[in-house]
Structures are given as structure tokens and as C-alpha cells.
Amino acid sequence: QVQLVESGGGLVQPGGSLRLSCAASRSIFSLYAMGWYRQAPGKQRELVATLGSGSRTNYADSVKGRFTISRDNALNTVYLQMNSLKPEDTAVYSCNAIYLGQYYWGQGTQVTVSS
């Protein structure tokens, strides 16, 4: 079992920045991969960024160059640094972890980009 707790969402103006955090209940070394997904109202959930073994990263085209996924092994935490935010980035952002072939999700955190 893996519990994931996200934090860091909120309201930000276009062009602003936010950093999301996802704290895992077990060592992230034991996890196959972690990632961030988002779901906007009326839309399907989509991948934002993933961090796999060997620190391999993968980003959605829409966020490349603006978002960065990283981790702090000592804190068992994965971050999503979001810069140059746009209104279309507005969504509920959820953390995901893959452990022993099972997918685990956090509760999600709302990010709203609006002036």
C-alpha cells in the first residue's frame, strides 16, 4: 500500500508559478515510477509529467519547458514546479505512484490560473 498526499495548489495569475508536492508513505526508491496527472472540468485526465527509474522524466508536450518534476529522496516527496502558468493549466492535479504493479492516487489539489 502507498498513501500519497498532495499540497501546494491554489489560485495564481497567468504567468505565475506554483510548486506542487506529493508526499509518499513509503520510500520512493521502492516505487517503480511516480507522476502527476491533471483533469480539467469536462475533460479526461491527462498525463502531465512522470519520473521513472534512473530519474527518467517524461512531459506532456503542453507543459514542456514550463514544468519540472523532481524528487527529494530523503523526504519521500515528488515535486512539480510549474512556471509560466496559463489559464488552460487550470485543473485538479493528482499524484500517482506505481508500486508492485498497482497504481495509487492522491486526493488531488486544485490549481486555478486566472486574473
C-alpha positions as CSV (number, residue, x, y, z in Angstrom):
1,Q,0.0,0.0,0.0
2,V,1.1,3.5,-0.8
3,Q,-0.6,6.7,0.6
4,L,0.0,9.9,-1.4
5,V,-0.7,13.4,-0.1
6,E,-0.6,16.4,-2.4
7,S,-0.2,20.0,-1.4
8,G,0.6,23.3,-3.0
9,G,-2.3,24.1,-5.2
10,G,-4.1,27.4,-5.3
11,L,-5.0,30.4,-7.3
12,V,-2.4,32.1,-9.4
13,Q,-2.3,34.8,-12.1
14,P,-1.3,33.9,-15.7
15,G,2.4,33.9,-16.0
16,G,2.8,33.0,-12.3
17,S,4.4,29.9,-10.7
18,L,3.3,27.2,-8.2
19,R,5.1,24.2,-6.8
20,L,3.1,21.1,-6.0
21,S,4.3,18.5,-3.5
22,C,3.4,14.8,-3.2
23,A,4.5,13.0,-0.1
24,A,4.6,9.2,-0.2
25,S,4.0,6.9,2.8
26,R,7.0,4.7,1.8
27,S,10.4,5.2,0.3
28,I,10.2,6.4,-3.2
29,F,13.1,4.2,-4.0
30,S,10.7,1.3,-3.7
31,L,8.3,2.8,-6.3
32,Y,8.6,1.9,-10.0
33,A,7.5,5.4,-11.0
34,M,5.7,8.5,-9.8
35,G,3.9,11.1,-11.8
36,W,1.5,14.0,-12.0
37,Y,-1.8,14.0,-13.9
38,R,-4.5,16.6,-14.2
39,Q,-8.1,16.7,-15.0
40,A,-9.9,19.9,-16.1
41,P,-13.7,20.2,-15.9
42,G,-15.4,18.3,-18.7
43,K,-12.1,16.7,-19.9
44,Q,-10.4,13.4,-19.4
45,R,-7.5,13.0,-17.1
46,E,-4.2,13.6,-18.8
47,L,-0.6,12.9,-18.0
48,V,1.5,16.0,-17.0
49,A,4.9,14.5,-16.1
50,T,6.4,11.3,-14.9
51,L,9.6,10.4,-13.1
52,G,10.7,6.8,-13.5
53,S,13.7,4.6,-12.6
54,G,17.0,6.2,-13.2
55,S,15.4,9.6,-12.9
56,R,14.0,9.4,-16.4
57,T,11.4,12.1,-16.9
58,N,8.6,12.4,-19.4
59,Y,6.4,15.5,-20.0
60,A,3.3,16.3,-21.9
61,D,4.0,18.5,-24.9
62,S,1.8,21.2,-23.5
63,V,4.0,21.7,-20.4
64,K,7.5,21.0,-21.8
65,G,9.8,23.9,-20.9
66,R,7.4,25.2,-18.3
67,F,7.0,22.4,-15.7
68,T,9.7,20.4,-14.0
69,I,9.2,17.2,-12.0
70,S,11.8,16.4,-9.3
71,R,12.1,14.4,-6.1
72,D,13.6,14.5,-2.6
73,N,14.5,11.0,-1.6
74,A,15.1,11.9,2.0
75,L,11.6,13.3,2.3
76,N,9.9,10.7,0.1
77,T,8.4,13.6,-1.9
78,V,8.0,14.4,-5.5
79,Y,7.5,17.9,-6.7
80,L,6.0,19.6,-9.8
81,Q,7.4,23.1,-10.3
82,M,5.0,24.9,-12.6
83,N,6.2,28.2,-14.3
84,S,4.6,30.5,-16.8
85,L,1.2,29.2,-15.9
86,K,-1.6,29.6,-18.4
87,P,-5.4,29.6,-17.9
88,E,-5.5,26.3,-19.7
89,D,-3.4,24.7,-16.9
90,T,-6.4,25.1,-14.6
91,A,-7.3,21.6,-13.3
92,V,-7.2,19.2,-10.4
93,Y,-3.7,17.8,-10.2
94,S,-3.2,14.4,-8.8
95,C,-0.1,12.5,-7.8
96,N,0.3,8.9,-9.0
97,A,2.7,6.1,-7.9
98,I,3.2,2.6,-9.3
99,Y,4.2,0.0,-6.8
100,L,4.3,-3.7,-7.3
101,G,2.2,-3.3,-10.4
102,Q,-0.5,-1.4,-8.6
103,Y,-1.5,2.2,-9.3
104,Y,-2.0,4.6,-6.3
105,W,-3.5,8.1,-6.4
106,G,-3.6,11.0,-4.1
107,Q,-6.7,13.0,-3.4
108,G,-5.8,15.8,-5.8
109,T,-5.1,19.5,-5.4
110,Q,-6.8,22.3,-7.3
111,V,-4.8,24.7,-9.5
112,T,-6.6,27.7,-10.9
113,V,-4.9,30.1,-13.2
114,S,-6.9,33.3,-13.6
115,S,-6.6,37.0,-13.5
